[in-house]
């Protein structure tokens, strides 16, 4: 289902770590058949992901999880709140909606420090500006907005949610990001 995750172990040798880590699947289940992940280089394992070479082996287990709008078909409108690399399950969902022609309304509130930190920004802009499904509106919220930034700045919290969401009837909410953001949104 769009939004699920899998466990990945890269078996690369060459002195690189072979630990198992969970990663959200960023690709659409209706896509090319390839599984896409988007690791952020934070620790020993993810900082070496770029050193993976063609032919390196990997063990993949999954998919797992119930973080998918498909499990709640009664929701006619979706609000997705992402912080940083927490955008990955939403990319899977949005790509799936595009692939399936699901035109329901989606509001994506996407928090990052700077514009450069916003993964998939170009693809999201293309989806929002396009005339195909989904009916996507993207609101970028920057905690370290550069001079001249015209968008939202600060953090995603209840006040910002109330300003953008309005009526919550038939609305499904999905939140993925750092613990502090998830607490503020809750």
N, CA and C of each residue as an Amber inpcrd file, in Angstrom:
protein
   558
   0.8410000  -1.1880000   0.0000000   0.0000000   0.0000000   0.0000000
   0.8820000   1.2460000   0.0000000   0.4410000   2.3210000  -0.6400000
   1.2290000   3.5500000  -0.5640000   1.3350000   4.0150000   0.8840000
   2.5560000   4.3630000   1.3070000   2.8110000   4.8190000   2.6670000
   3.4650000   3.7800000   3.5590000   3.6030000   2.5460000   3.0720000
   4.2050000   1.5030000   3.9020000   5.7310000   1.6130000   3.9310000
   6.3520000   0.8060000   4.8110000   7.8080000   0.8020000   4.9350000
   8.3380000  -0.6150000   4.7760000   9.6580000  -0.7200000   4.6720000
  10.3280000  -2.0110000   4.5790000  11.6360000  -1.9440000   5.3530000
  12.1580000  -3.1220000   5.6900000  13.4750000  -3.2090000   6.3100000
  14.4900000  -3.5090000   5.2200000  15.6020000  -2.7780000   5.2320000
  16.6460000  -2.9410000   4.2200000  17.9730000  -3.2100000   4.9170000
  18.6650000  -4.2390000   4.4480000  20.0320000  -4.5150000   4.8770000
  20.8870000  -4.5280000   3.6230000  21.8550000  -3.6280000   3.5480000
  22.7770000  -3.5960000   2.4100000  23.9620000  -4.4980000   2.7340000
  24.1860000  -5.4920000   1.8810000  25.2430000  -6.4960000   2.0840000
  26.3730000  -6.1700000   1.1170000  27.1370000  -5.1300000   1.4230000
  28.0940000  -4.5760000   0.4680000  29.5330000  -4.9670000   0.7110000
  29.8590000  -5.4390000   1.8960000  31.2710000  -5.7120000   2.1750000
  32.0610000  -4.4220000   2.1830000  33.3020000  -4.4730000   1.7680000
  34.1940000  -3.3090000   1.6690000  34.2770000  -2.5150000   2.9690000
  34.0080000  -3.1590000   4.1140000  34.0820000  -2.4880000   5.3980000
  32.9090000  -1.5750000   5.6880000  31.8500000  -1.6410000   4.8710000
  30.6730000  -0.7990000   5.0800000  29.6830000  -1.5230000   5.9810000
  28.9470000  -0.8040000   6.8120000  28.0230000  -1.4630000   7.7450000
  26.9240000  -2.2380000   7.0230000  26.5150000  -3.3560000   7.6120000
  25.4670000  -4.2010000   7.0410000  24.2660000  -4.2780000   7.9760000
  23.9860000  -3.2170000   8.6970000  22.8840000  -3.2020000   9.6530000
  21.5440000  -3.1410000   8.9330000  20.5000000  -3.6510000   9.6210000
  19.1390000  -3.5680000   9.0980000  18.5090000  -2.2590000   9.5570000
  17.8400000  -1.5570000   8.6200000  17.1800000  -0.2940000   8.9420000
  15.8250000  -0.2240000   8.2570000  14.8360000   0.4010000   8.9230000
  13.5390000   0.6060000   8.2690000  13.5840000   1.8510000   7.3860000
  12.9730000   1.7550000   6.2270000  12.8500000   2.8880000   5.3170000
  11.4520000   2.9010000   4.7410000  10.8550000   4.0680000   4.6820000
   9.5620000   4.2010000   4.0240000   9.7760000   4.0700000   2.5260000
   8.8600000   3.4070000   1.8740000   8.9010000   3.2670000   0.4160000
   8.3520000   4.5630000  -0.1750000   9.1550000   5.2340000  -0.9920000
   8.7530000   6.5140000  -1.5740000   8.1000000   6.3470000  -2.9430000
   8.2940000   5.1990000  -3.5730000   7.7220000   4.9800000  -4.8970000
   6.2620000   4.5710000  -4.7970000   5.5650000   4.7050000  -5.9120000
   4.1700000   4.2930000  -5.9890000   4.0900000   2.7930000  -6.1890000
   3.1450000   2.1170000  -5.5460000   2.9600000   0.6920000  -5.8110000
   2.5740000   0.4170000  -7.2670000   2.0680000   1.4230000  -7.9760000
   1.7040000   1.2600000  -9.3820000   2.8290000   1.6980000 -10.3240000
   4.0000000   1.9520000  -9.7990000   5.0980000   2.4670000 -10.6040000
   5.7890000   1.4010000 -11.4240000   7.0420000   1.5720000 -11.6230000
   7.8380000   0.7400000 -12.5140000   8.1640000  -0.6310000 -11.9400000
   7.8300000  -0.8810000 -10.7110000   8.2290000  -2.1250000 -10.0580000
   9.4710000  -1.9300000  -9.2120000  10.1650000  -0.8130000  -9.3830000
  11.3300000  -0.5060000  -8.5600000  10.8540000   0.0380000  -7.2180000
  11.5980000  -0.2610000  -6.1690000  11.3100000   0.2750000  -4.8480000
  12.2690000   1.4220000  -4.5860000  11.7410000   2.5880000  -4.3060000
  12.5710000   3.7660000  -4.0610000  12.5190000   4.1230000  -2.5880000
  13.6820000   4.3890000  -2.0120000  13.7890000   4.9290000  -0.6660000
  14.5630000   6.2360000  -0.7590000  14.4800000   7.0510000   0.2750000
  15.1720000   8.3360000   0.2820000  15.8570000   8.5270000   1.6290000
  16.9870000   7.8350000   1.8490000  17.6530000   7.9600000   3.1520000
  18.2840000   9.3370000   3.3250000  18.1590000   9.8820000   4.5240000
  18.8360000  11.1230000   4.8700000  20.1280000  10.7480000   5.5740000
  21.2110000  11.3470000   5.1850000  22.5260000  10.9890000   5.7150000
  22.7000000  11.5380000   7.1200000  22.3320000  10.6990000   8.1090000
  22.4260000  11.1300000   9.5030000  23.3930000  10.3000000  10.3300000
  23.4830000   9.0140000  10.0690000  24.2940000   8.1390000  10.9100000
  25.2710000   7.3250000  10.0810000  25.9380000   6.3710000  10.7510000
  26.9360000   5.5530000  10.0730000  26.3530000   4.8260000   8.8640000
  25.1700000   4.2630000   9.0190000  24.5750000   3.4850000   7.9390000
  24.1360000   4.3710000   6.7790000  23.3060000   5.3660000   7.0560000
  22.7750000   6.1760000   5.9590000  23.8400000   7.0530000   5.3100000
  24.8760000   7.4270000   6.0450000  25.9220000   8.2560000   5.4340000
  26.7410000   7.4730000   4.4140000  26.6400000   6.1490000   4.4390000
  27.3670000   5.3470000   3.4550000  26.4620000   4.8050000   2.3530000
  25.1750000   5.1550000   2.3650000  24.2450000   4.6400000   1.3470000
  24.7120000   4.9860000  -0.0630000  25.3040000   6.1470000  -0.2340000
  25.7980000   6.5640000  -1.5470000  26.9750000   5.7440000  -2.0480000
  27.5940000   4.9640000  -1.1660000  28.7130000   4.1150000  -1.5650000
  28.2490000   2.7520000  -2.0770000  26.9510000   2.5340000  -2.1020000
  26.4130000   1.2920000  -2.6430000  26.6330000   1.2910000  -4.1500000
  27.0610000   0.1670000  -4.6800000  27.3920000   0.0650000  -6.1070000
  26.5030000  -0.9480000  -6.7950000  26.3260000  -0.8020000  -8.1040000
  25.5850000  -1.8270000  -8.8510000  26.2010000  -3.2010000  -8.5880000
  25.3500000  -4.1710000  -8.3440000  25.8220000  -5.5290000  -8.0510000
  25.9100000  -5.8320000  -6.5710000  25.9260000  -4.7910000  -5.7090000
  25.9010000  -5.0350000  -4.2680000  24.5700000  -5.7040000  -3.9290000
  24.6180000  -6.6110000  -3.0020000  23.4150000  -7.3350000  -2.6080000
  22.6980000  -6.6020000  -1.4790000  21.4130000  -6.8700000  -1.3950000
  20.6040000  -6.2850000  -0.3270000  19.5500000  -7.2960000   0.0910000
  19.1930000  -7.2610000   1.3600000  18.0630000  -8.0390000   1.8600000
  16.9400000  -7.0440000   2.1440000  15.7580000  -7.3210000   1.6150000
  14.6090000  -6.4370000   1.7780000  13.4590000  -7.2560000   2.3470000
  12.8740000  -6.7740000   3.4440000  11.7190000  -7.4430000   4.0390000
  10.5750000  -6.4340000   4.1400000   9.4150000  -6.8350000   3.7070000
   8.2690000  -5.9560000   3.8120000   7.3390000  -6.1610000   2.6430000
   6.3840000  -5.3420000   2.4480000   6.1250000  -4.1040000   3.1620000
   5.3840000  -4.3300000   4.4760000   5.4890000  -3.3240000   5.3600000
   4.8510000  -3.3460000   6.6660000   4.1290000  -2.0180000   6.8950000
   3.2210000  -2.0160000   7.8550000   2.6000000  -0.7770000   8.3060000
   1.2060000  -0.5460000   7.7550000   0.5130000   0.3570000   8.4540000
  -0.8720000   0.6980000   8.1130000  -1.0240000   2.2070000   7.8940000
   0.0490000   2.8790000   7.5570000   0.0380000   4.3310000   7.3550000
  -0.3060000   4.6050000   5.8890000  -1.5790000   4.4040000   5.5380000
  -2.0020000   4.5710000   4.1510000  -3.4330000   5.0800000   4.1010000
  -3.6670000   6.0670000   3.2560000  -5.0110000   6.6000000   3.0970000
  -5.9620000   5.5600000   2.5070000  -5.4470000   4.5380000   1.8520000
  -6.3100000   3.5070000   1.2760000  -7.0830000   2.7400000   2.3410000
  -6.5950000   2.7350000   3.5570000  -7.2820000   2.0480000   4.6400000
  -8.4360000   2.8750000   5.2020000  -8.6030000   4.0960000   4.6910000
  -9.6740000   4.9910000   5.1390000 -10.3450000   5.6320000   3.9160000
 -10.9880000   4.8120000   3.0820000 -11.5420000   5.3310000   1.8190000
 -12.6780000   6.3320000   2.0080000 -13.2590000   6.3940000   3.1960000
 -14.3640000   7.3270000   3.4370000 -13.8970000   8.7790000   3.5070000
 -12.6020000   9.0000000   3.6510000 -12.0610000  10.3650000   3.7490000
 -11.9510000  10.9700000   2.3500000 -12.6950000  12.0300000   2.1300000
 -12.7550000  12.6570000   0.7960000 -11.6550000  13.6970000   0.5900000
 -11.0650000  14.1300000   1.6870000 -10.0130000  15.1510000   1.6420000
  -8.8980000  14.6900000   2.5550000  -7.6520000  14.9640000   2.1730000
  -6.5110000  14.5290000   2.9640000  -5.6470000  15.7260000   3.3550000
  -5.1730000  15.7060000   4.5980000  -4.1900000  16.6740000   5.0630000
  -2.9580000  15.8780000   5.4660000  -1.8520000  16.1750000   4.8050000
  -0.5860000  15.4990000   5.0670000   0.3680000  16.5200000   5.6770000
   0.9480000  16.1780000   6.8210000   1.8750000  17.0700000   7.5020000
   3.2170000  16.3560000   7.5760000   4.2100000  16.9120000   6.8790000
   5.5290000  16.2780000   6.8000000   6.5920000  17.1980000   7.3730000
   7.5480000  16.5960000   8.0580000   8.7100000  17.3210000   8.5470000
   9.9550000  16.6480000   8.0100000  10.7580000  17.3700000   7.2490000
  12.0090000  16.8270000   6.7220000  11.7920000  15.6020000   5.8550000
  12.5800000  14.5660000   6.1200000  12.5140000  13.3570000   5.3010000
  11.2470000  12.5520000   5.5920000  10.4290000  13.0280000   6.5470000
   9.1170000  12.4420000   6.7780000   8.1840000  12.5990000   5.5820000
   8.6730000  13.2180000   4.5240000   7.9040000  13.3760000   3.2890000
   7.7650000  12.0530000   2.5300000   8.6300000  11.0700000   2.8030000
   8.6650000   9.8690000   1.9480000   7.3560000   9.0920000   1.8840000
   6.6310000   8.8280000   2.9850000   5.3770000   8.0960000   2.7970000
   4.3700000   8.8970000   1.9780000   4.4490000  10.2180000   2.0790000
   3.5260000  11.0510000   1.3180000   3.8680000  11.0500000  -0.1630000
   5.1470000  10.9390000  -0.4950000   5.5110000  10.8240000  -1.9110000
   4.9100000   9.5530000  -2.4920000   4.9880000   8.4550000  -1.7470000
   4.3840000   7.2120000  -2.2020000   2.8850000   7.3930000  -2.4190000
   2.2070000   8.0130000  -1.4610000   0.7600000   8.2100000  -1.5680000
   0.4000000   9.1330000  -2.7290000   1.1050000  10.2590000  -2.8560000
   0.8060000  11.2160000  -3.9240000   1.1000000  10.6310000  -5.2990000
   2.1950000   9.9080000  -5.4270000   2.5110000   9.2580000  -6.7040000
   1.4530000   8.2140000  -7.0450000   0.9900000   7.4760000  -6.0590000
  -0.0540000   6.4810000  -6.2790000  -1.3510000   7.1610000  -6.7170000
  -1.7130000   8.2560000  -6.0580000  -2.9170000   8.9940000  -6.4390000
  -2.8040000   9.4860000  -7.8780000  -1.6380000   9.9850000  -8.2480000
  -1.4170000  10.4380000  -9.6260000  -1.5620000   9.2760000 -10.5930000
  -0.9260000   8.1450000 -10.2790000  -0.9580000   6.9750000 -11.1560000
  -2.3680000   6.4200000 -11.3190000  -3.1800000   6.4950000 -10.2820000
  -4.5340000   5.9310000 -10.2850000  -5.6200000   6.9240000 -10.6840000
  -5.2450000   8.1830000 -10.8780000  -6.2400000   9.1810000 -11.2440000
  -7.1410000   9.5860000 -10.0930000  -6.6400000   9.4710000  -8.8640000
  -7.4030000   9.8410000  -7.6730000  -7.2980000  11.3500000  -7.5000000
  -8.3780000  12.0670000  -7.8060000  -8.3370000  13.5190000  -7.8270000
  -8.8000000  14.2050000  -6.5670000  -8.8940000  13.4770000  -5.4480000
  -9.3700000  14.1440000  -4.2340000  -8.4130000  15.2530000  -3.8130000
  -8.9240000  16.1600000  -3.0030000  -8.1710000  17.3130000  -2.5330000
  -7.1550000  16.8830000  -1.4720000  -5.9020000  17.3580000  -1.6310000
  -4.8350000  17.0630000  -0.6740000  -4.1290000  18.3640000  -0.3110000
  -4.0140000  18.6120000   0.9840000  -3.2140000  19.7290000   1.4900000
  -1.9660000  19.1280000   2.1100000  -0.7960000  19.5360000   1.6320000
   0.4800000  19.0880000   2.1870000   1.1600000  20.2670000   2.8630000
   1.3310000  20.1720000   4.1670000   2.1130000  21.1420000   4.9300000
   3.4770000  20.5030000   5.1400000   4.5310000  21.1370000   4.6150000
   5.8490000  20.5110000   4.5640000   6.8750000  21.3990000   5.2580000
   7.3320000  20.9820000   6.4450000   8.2770000  21.7510000   7.2300000
   9.7200000  21.3330000   7.0120000  10.5890000  22.3290000   6.8460000
  12.0310000  22.1330000   6.6970000  12.7460000  23.3530000   7.2580000
  14.0580000  23.2360000   7.4060000  14.8360000  24.4030000   7.8470000
  14.9260000  25.4360000   6.7320000  15.3890000  25.0050000   5.5570000
  15.6090000  25.9080000   4.4280000  14.9890000  25.2960000   3.1700000
  14.8530000  26.0760000   2.0910000  14.3340000  25.5020000   0.8430000
  15.1910000  24.3400000   0.3310000  16.4870000  24.3990000   0.5440000
  17.3880000  23.3390000   0.0650000  17.1490000  22.0140000   0.7790000
  16.5670000  22.0540000   1.9700000  16.3010000  20.8320000   2.7380000
  15.0400000  20.1030000   2.2960000  14.2420000  20.7120000   1.4590000
  12.9540000  20.1390000   1.0490000  13.1610000  19.0950000  -0.0530000
  13.1770000  17.8180000   0.3430000  13.3160000  16.7270000  -0.6230000
  12.0950000  16.7020000  -1.5470000  12.3030000  16.3450000  -2.7880000
  11.2430000  16.1990000  -3.7910000  10.5310000  17.5140000  -4.1150000
  11.1330000  18.6640000  -3.8000000  10.4610000  19.9550000  -3.9980000
  10.0330000  20.1650000  -5.4460000  10.8820000  19.8220000  -6.3930000
  10.5430000  20.0040000  -7.8060000   9.3710000  19.1390000  -8.2330000
   9.3780000  17.8880000  -7.8280000   8.2840000  16.9900000  -8.1820000
   6.9790000  17.4450000  -7.5350000   7.0340000  17.8640000  -6.2770000
   5.8330000  18.3510000  -5.5980000   5.2750000  19.5910000  -6.2870000
   6.1570000  20.5060000  -6.6970000   5.7070000  21.7090000  -7.4010000
   5.0260000  21.3280000  -8.7110000   5.6010000  20.3690000  -9.4240000
   4.9950000  19.9190000 -10.6720000   3.6250000  19.3060000 -10.4640000
   3.4770000  18.5090000  -9.4010000   2.1660000  17.9170000  -9.1030000
   1.1510000  19.0030000  -8.7400000   1.5820000  19.9870000  -7.9490000
   0.6730000  21.0390000  -7.5020000   0.2630000  21.9510000  -8.6540000
   1.1700000  22.1840000  -9.5860000   0.8850000  23.0830000 -10.7040000
   0.1740000  22.3740000 -11.8450000   0.2490000  21.0450000 -11.8850000
  -0.3680000  20.2930000 -12.9610000  -1.8800000  20.2860000 -12.8570000
  -2.5090000  19.8880000 -13.9680000  -3.9670000  19.8370000 -13.9660000
  -4.4890000  18.4200000 -13.7540000  -3.5870000  17.4870000 -13.4620000
  -3.9930000  16.1130000 -13.2090000  -4.1160000  15.8480000 -11.7290000
  -4.5250000  14.6460000 -11.4100000  -4.6670000  14.2860000  -9.9910000
  -3.3120000  14.1120000  -9.3250000  -3.2600000  14.2160000  -8.0030000
  -4.3360000  14.6630000  -7.1130000  -4.5000000  16.1730000  -7.1480000
  -5.5340000  16.6880000  -6.5140000  -5.7350000  18.1290000  -6.3740000
  -4.8670000  18.6220000  -5.2300000  -3.5850000  18.8180000  -5.5030000
  -2.5850000  19.0540000  -4.4480000  -2.2930000  20.5310000  -4.2440000
  -2.2900000  20.9420000  -2.9640000  -1.7970000  22.2590000  -2.5600000
  -0.6550000  22.0120000  -1.5950000   0.5160000  22.5840000  -1.8880000
   1.6970000  22.4300000  -1.0490000   1.9850000  23.7520000  -0.3440000
   2.1580000  23.6810000   0.9710000   2.5520000  24.8490000   1.7620000
   3.8730000  24.5130000   2.4310000   4.9440000  25.2060000   2.0190000
   6.2550000  25.0220000   2.6370000   6.3490000  25.9240000   3.8680000
   6.8590000  25.3590000   4.9600000   7.0380000  26.0950000   6.2070000
   8.5080000  25.9520000   6.5920000   9.2220000  27.0750000   6.6620000
  10.6680000  27.0390000   6.9160000  11.0040000  27.6010000   8.2900000
  11.7990000  26.8530000   9.0440000  12.2000000  27.3120000  10.3800000
  13.4050000  28.2530000  10.3250000  14.1620000  28.2170000   9.2470000
  15.2890000  29.1400000   9.0590000  15.1520000  29.7600000   7.6670000
  14.0470000  30.4630000   7.4820000  13.7320000  31.0420000   6.1750000
  14.7840000  32.0590000   5.7610000  15.2050000  32.0050000   4.4980000
  16.1820000  32.9890000   4.0290000  15.5310000  34.3610000   3.8470000
  16.3550000  35.3700000   3.8010000  15.8610000  36.7170000   3.5750000
  15.0920000  36.7520000   2.2570000  13.9420000  37.3780000   2.2920000
  13.1270000  37.4800000   1.0910000  12.1370000  36.3430000   0.8960000
  12.1400000  35.3730000   1.7890000  11.2050000  34.2430000   1.6820000
   9.7750000  34.7680000   1.7890000   8.9340000  34.3720000   0.8430000
   7.5630000  34.8570000   0.8000000   6.5530000  33.8940000   1.4200000
   6.9980000  32.6720000   1.7460000   6.0900000  31.6680000   2.2810000
   5.9950000  31.6960000   3.7910000   5.4850000  30.6050000   4.3390000
   5.3270000  30.4740000   5.7910000   6.6910000  30.2510000   6.4430000
   6.8550000  30.8150000   7.6310000   8.0900000  30.5890000   8.3820000
   7.7220000  30.2100000   9.8150000   8.6690000  29.5800000  10.4840000
   8.4350000  29.0990000  11.8390000   8.2540000  27.5900000  11.8170000
   7.2500000  27.1200000  12.5520000   7.0170000  25.6880000  12.6830000
   5.5570000  25.3660000  12.4130000   5.3120000  24.1340000  12.0240000
   3.9360000  23.6760000  11.8290000   3.3420000  23.3970000  13.2040000
   2.2590000  24.0890000  13.5220000   1.6040000  23.9140000  14.8160000
   0.0970000  24.0430000  14.6310000  -0.6300000  23.9990000  15.7310000
  -2.0830000  24.0660000  15.6810000  -2.6130000  25.3240000  15.0270000
  -1.9750000  26.4560000  15.3000000  -2.4310000  27.7280000  14.7180000
  -2.3140000  27.6980000  13.1970000  -1.2040000  27.2180000  12.6850000
  -1.0180000  27.1430000  11.2360000  -2.0090000  26.1400000  10.6280000
  -2.1990000  25.0110000  11.2930000  -3.1650000  24.0170000  10.8110000
  -4.5620000  24.6180000  10.7060000  -5.0100000  25.3060000  11.7500000
  -6.3490000  25.8980000  11.7330000  -6.4960000  26.9020000  10.5930000
  -5.4460000  27.6390000  10.3120000  -5.4960000  28.6450000   9.2550000
  -5.6560000  28.0200000   7.8700000  -5.0170000  26.8720000   7.6450000
  -5.0520000  26.2580000   6.3200000  -6.1250000  25.1860000   6.1500000
  -6.4770000  24.4920000   7.2190000  -7.3600000  23.3310000   7.0800000
  -8.8280000  23.7130000   7.0460000  -9.2580000  24.5640000   7.9470000
 -10.6780000  24.9080000   7.9880000 -11.5220000  23.7220000   8.4020000
 -12.5970000  23.4790000   7.6620000 -13.5410000  22.4080000   7.9640000
 -12.8410000  21.0500000   7.9070000 -13.0720000  20.2320000   8.9370000
 -12.3980000  18.9240000   8.9940000 -13.3240000  17.7520000   8.6890000
 -14.5750000  18.0300000   8.3060000 -15.4810000  16.9390000   7.9600000
 -14.9130000  16.1480000   6.7870000 -14.9950000  14.8450000   6.8750000
 -14.5090000  13.9230000   5.8210000 -13.0280000  14.1070000   5.5010000
 -12.2450000  14.6120000   6.4730000 -10.8200000  14.8640000   6.2580000
  -9.9920000  13.8370000   7.0130000  -9.0400000  13.2230000   6.3250000
  -8.0870000  12.3180000   6.9540000  -6.7800000  13.0490000   7.1850000
  -6.2080000  12.8900000   8.3770000  -4.9470000  13.5510000   8.7260000
  -3.8400000  12.5130000   8.8250000  -2.6770000  12.8280000   8.2430000
  -1.5100000  11.9580000   8.2800000  -0.3130000  12.8220000   8.6310000
   0.4610000  12.3930000   9.6320000   1.5800000  13.1920000  10.1360000
   2.8170000  12.3140000  10.2000000   3.9440000  12.8000000   9.6610000
   5.2080000  12.0710000   9.7180000   6.3560000  13.0660000   9.7650000
   7.1630000  12.9810000  10.8080000   8.2930000  13.8820000  10.9300000
   8.9270000  13.7490000  12.2900000   9.7320000  14.7300000  12.6730000
  10.4090000  14.6910000  13.9710000   9.4090000  14.7040000  15.1180000
   9.7680000  14.0880000  16.2410000   8.8480000  14.0280000  17.3840000
   8.3160000  15.3860000  17.8310000   9.1310000  16.4210000  17.8510000
   8.6630000  17.7410000  18.2950000   7.5670000  18.2660000  17.3830000
   7.7090000  18.0750000  16.0820000   6.6940000  18.5260000  15.1490000
   5.4030000  17.7310000  15.3330000   5.5400000  16.4130000  15.5070000
   4.3660000  15.5810000  15.6710000   3.6050000  15.9600000  16.9450000
   4.3010000  16.3160000  18.0160000   3.6470000  16.7610000  19.2420000
   2.9310000  18.0910000  19.0220000   3.5720000  19.0260000  18.3470000
   2.9650000  20.3310000  18.1000000   1.7150000  20.2010000  17.2410000
   1.7550000  19.3120000  16.2600000   0.6150000  19.1070000  15.3780000
  -0.5120000  18.4130000  16.1220000  -0.1800000  17.4330000  16.9540000
  -1.2250000  16.7300000  17.7280000  -1.9310000  17.6930000  18.6420000
